Amino acid sequence: MIINKVEICGVNTSKLPVLKNSVMRELFQKMYQGDISARERIINGNLRLVLSVIQRFTNRGEYVDDLFQVGCIGLIKAIDNFDLEQNVKFSTYAVPMIIGEIRRYLRDNNPIRVSRSLRDVAYKALQIRDNLINKHSREPSINEIAAELNIPREEIVFALDAIQEPISLFEPIYHDGGDPIFVMDQIGDEKNADGNWLETITVKEALRKLSQRERHILTLRFFEGKTQMEVAEEIGISQAQVSRLEKAALHHMRKHI
């Protein structure tokens, strides 16, 4: 994937125009009056905005051309729904719309399968979210979305979490010019915690206090996962003897732990 390519989807990004706010307002007013050329100028004048947004998603293995096209769909939706009367800067309104469109695209291409019912709840919540953004020009809370859908807040949170796209454990989350910090650096490892490590040492020390036969039986039973019958066949004694020796060995170990 080429991140710093000049041409994306046949568009020379080095020559994209930038429109001033005053010009944007004039073009929107003309667009509201039915001027199609004004709408096209607004689209072309904000392609740099799409370009800046897709930089956030370039580490996900997606083609830049695909992300740019999807981002343009979000831009067009923002343009068609933008209201000058709200006195909000267009970029402030458009960026969440572009990001939302790209996230929807990534979710639809998510390799993790999510149940249809969860997807339905999540997509309804996202649709209500977009409607509330259009209405209030701000990000709505989960409680507001839940009230609109008449669905418990927890159910919406669960559904939205279920459709989140996966990220790599090696995705950098911070870089200060030195060694980067990756996602995996922020995840605790309960399996290899100090308590488990000490517990393992304690068990090994207690095993050393047993006879060779007792140690062999416990190794076969609890480290190799064999049944008492299988242990009995392997070492040539009865299953009842294995059971007695096992209980005695565990009893001896408890004294040393």
C-alpha positions in Angstrom: 0.0 0.0 0.0 1.4 3.4 -1.0 0.6 5.9 1.7 2.2 9.0 0.2 1.0 8.5 -3.4 0.2 11.7 -5.3 -2.6 10.2 -7.4 -5.6 8.6 -5.8 -8.5 7.3 -7.8 -7.3 9.3 -10.7 -7.2 12.5 -8.6 -3.9 14.4 -8.4 -3.9 15.2 -4.7 -1.1 17.7 -5.0 -3.3 20.0 -7.0 -6.5 19.8 -4.9 -8.0 23.2 -4.3 -8.7 24.7 -0.8 -11.8 26.9 -0.3 -12.1 29.7 2.2 -15.1 29.7 4.6 -16.6 32.8 2.9 -16.4 31.1 -0.5 -17.9 27.9 1.0 -20.9 29.8 2.3 -21.5 31.4 -1.1 -21.3 28.1 -2.8 -23.7 26.5 -0.3 -26.2 29.2 -0.9 -26.0 28.7 -4.7 -26.3 24.9 -4.1 -29.5 25.4 -2.1 -30.9 27.3 -5.1 -30.2 24.3 -7.4 -26.8 25.2 -8.8 -25.2 21.8 -9.6 -21.8 23.3 -10.5 -21.6 24.9 -7.0 -22.1 21.5 -5.4 -19.3 20.0 -7.5 -17.0 22.9 -6.5 -17.8 22.2 -2.8 -17.0 18.5 -3.3 -13.7 19.2 -5.1 -12.8 21.9 -2.6 -13.0 19.4 0.3 -11.2 16.4 -1.1 -8.2 17.4 1.0 -10.4 16.9 4.0 -11.1 13.3 3.0 -7.4 12.8 2.3 -6.6 14.0 5.9 -9.2 11.7 7.4 -8.1 8.5 5.7 -4.6 8.9 7.1 -6.0 7.6 10.4 -6.9 4.3 8.7 -3.9 3.6 6.5 -2.4 1.1 8.9 -5.3 -1.4 8.5 -4.1 -3.0 5.3 -6.9 -1.4 3.2 -6.2 0.2 -0.2 -5.9 3.9 -0.1 -8.0 4.2 -3.2 -10.9 2.3 -1.6 -10.7 4.4 1.6 -10.7 7.6 -0.4 -13.8 6.6 -2.4 -15.7 5.6 0.8 -14.5 8.9 2.4 -15.9 10.8 -0.6 -19.3 9.2 0.0 -19.2 10.4 3.5 -18.2 13.9 2.3 -21.1 14.0 -0.2 -23.6 13.0 2.5 -22.2 15.7 4.7 -22.6 18.3 2.0 -26.2 17.3 1.2 -27.2 17.4 4.8 -25.2 20.5 5.9 -27.2 23.4 7.3 -25.7 26.9 7.1 -28.1 28.2 9.7 -26.5 26.0 12.4 -23.5 28.3 12.2 -21.0 25.4 12.4 -17.8 25.2 10.4 -18.3 22.7 7.6 -15.2 20.7 8.4 -16.4 20.2 12.0 -19.6 18.7 10.7 -18.1 16.7 7.8 -15.2 14.9 9.6 -17.4 12.7 11.8 -19.6 11.9 8.8 -16.5 10.8 6.7 -15.1 8.8 9.6 -18.5 7.1 10.2 -18.7 6.1 6.5 -15.2 4.6 6.6 -15.9 2.8 9.8 -19.1 1.3 8.3 -17.1 0.1 5.3 -14.5 -1.5 7.6 -17.1 -3.2 9.7 -18.9 -4.6 6.6 -15.5 -6.1 5.6 -14.8 -7.4 9.1 -13.6 -11.0 9.0 -15.2 -11.7 12.4 -18.8 -12.9 12.1 -21.4 -11.1 14.1 -25.0 -12.2 14.5 -27.6 -10.5 12.3 -29.6 -9.3 15.3 -26.6 -7.6 16.8 -25.7 -6.0 13.5 -29.3 -4.7 13.1 -29.2 -3.1 16.6 -25.7 -1.6 15.9 -26.7 -0.2 12.5 -29.9 1.3 13.8 -27.9 3.0 16.6 -25.4 4.4 14.1 -28.2 5.7 11.9 -29.8 7.4 14.9 -26.3 8.7 15.9 -25.9 10.3 12.4 -29.5 11.8 12.6 -28.7 13.3 16.0 -25.4 14.7 14.8 -27.3 16.4 11.9 -29.9 17.8 14.2 -27.7 19.0 17.1 -24.3 19.3 15.4 -22.6 17.4 18.2 -21.8 13.8 19.2 -24.9 12.2 21.0 -24.5 10.2 24.1 -25.4 6.5 24.3 -28.3 7.4 26.6 -29.7 9.7 23.9 -29.4 7.0 21.3 -31.0 4.4 23.6 -34.0 6.8 24.2 -34.6 7.2 20.5 -34.5 3.5 19.9 -36.3 2.6 23.1 -33.6 -0.1 23.7 -31.6 -0.6 26.9 -28.3 1.3 27.0 -26.4 -1.9 27.7 -27.8 -3.6 24.6 -26.6 -0.8 22.4 -23.2 -0.7 24.0 -22.9 -4.5 23.5 -24.0 -4.3 19.8 -21.6 -1.5 19.0 -18.7 -3.3 20.7 -19.5 -6.4 18.7 -19.1 -4.8 15.3 -15.8 -3.0 16.1 -13.1 -3.9 13.6 -10.2 -5.9 15.1 -6.8 -4.2 15.4 -3.3 -5.7 15.5 -1.5 -6.2 18.8 1.5 -4.6 17.0 -0.4 -1.4 16.1 1.5 1.5 17.6 -0.6 3.7 19.9 2.2 6.2 21.0 5.5 7.3 19.5 7.7 10.1 21.0 10.6 9.7 18.6 12.0 6.7 20.5 10.7 3.2 20.7 7.0 3.0 20.0 4.4 1.7 22.4 2.2 -1.0 20.9 -1.3 -2.3 21.9 0.2 -5.5 23.3 2.3 -3.4 25.7 -0.9 -2.2 27.3 -2.4 -5.6 27.8 -2.0 -7.5 31.1 -0.9 -11.1 31.1 -2.8 -12.9 33.9 -1.4 -16.3 32.8 2.2 -15.2 33.5 1.5 -13.0 36.6 3.8 -13.0 39.5 1.3 -15.0 41.6 1.1 -17.7 39.1 4.8 -17.8 38.7 5.4 -18.2 42.4 2.6 -20.8 42.6 4.4 -22.9 39.9 7.7 -22.7 41.8 5.9 -23.8 45.0 4.3 -26.8 43.2 7.6 -27.9 41.8 9.3 -27.7 45.2 6.5 -29.8 46.7 6.8 -32.4 44.0 10.5 -32.8 44.9 9.5 -33.9 48.4 7.6 -36.9 47.0 8.9 -40.4 46.1 9.8 -41.1 42.5 6.7 -43.2 42.1 4.3 -40.6 43.6 5.9 -37.9 41.4 5.5 -40.1 38.3 1.8 -40.7 39.0 1.0 -37.1 39.6 2.9 -36.1 36.4 1.0 -38.6 34.4 -2.4 -37.5 35.9 -2.2 -33.7 36.1 0.5 -32.7 33.6 -0.2 -35.2 30.9 -3.9 -35.5 31.6 -4.2 -39.3 31.7 -6.9 -41.1 33.6 -6.2 -43.3 36.6 -6.9 -46.4 34.4 -4.4 -45.2 31.8 -1.8 -44.6 34.6 -2.5 -48.0 36.1 -1.8 -49.7 32.7 1.3 -47.7 32.1 3.0 -48.5 35.4 1.6 -52.0 35.9 -0.6 -51.6 39.0 -4.4 -51.6 39.7 -6.5 -48.5 39.3 -7.4 -48.7 43.0 -3.7 -48.5 43.9 -3.2 -45.5 41.6 -6.1 -43.8 43.4 -4.6 -44.5 46.9 -1.1 -43.4 45.8 -2.5 -40.2 44.2 -4.4 -39.2 47.3 -1.4 -39.9 49.5 0.9 -37.9 47.2 -1.5 -34.9 47.2 -1.8 -35.1 50.9 2.0 -34.9 51.3 2.2 -32.0 48.9 -0.3 -30.0 50.9 2.0 -30.2 53.9 4.8 -28.4 51.9 2.7 -25.8 50.1 
